[in-house]
């Protein structure tokens, strides 16, 4: 149990376009989902925390208008990178926590490359 | 954002050797977690620690929650090639909630035959 999927696993886009990444909890309901960004050879940095049905809470320094997060259901959260630029190229990882279990289960990540 | 300090940053060891790594913080955490990340994948939870002084094992892995609540240790015994990867510690301040994690800087482990 506690499987989290992400789609797509990788994406290449042109500068200025928007990209949507999906995070799904496949076999449990996730009341809270988290979005992380990881640059090469670096650690995971939390971008935002989202609870189902409410607005996401962004970490300091993360532009909420650039990284749009929607947590519309208990099994799906989406991250949209708007007007992507090369510096947004990174590995984006989501995690989900289910009700009554406080540990986060991570998705396999999405590699975004902006040309 | 804040990161936890892990050491060593990287290590080369021979198959069969034991491995030790640690994670330190300037502030207290109430939960310590250890994850392993393979290239191009998300982290996988190895061990979770919930009480200061707690010592927990998972197969060849043993982790301890430091008494001061500012550090944690992970040991891997009799390493094998599939132990290769990056190990991250993570701390959480709140108990009883799915609150955010602070990750360590990572320890890259390479195992030679």
Interface residues (C-beta under 8 A of the other chain):
Chain A: X4 X6 X31 X32 X34 X42 X43 X44 X45 X46 X49 X59 X60 X61 X91 X93 X95 X97 X101 X102 X103 X104 X105 X106 X107 X108 X109 X111
Chain B: X1 X3 X31 X33 X35 X40 X41 X42 X43 X44 X45 X48 X88 X92 X96 X97 X98 X99 X100 X101 X102 X103 X104 X105 X106
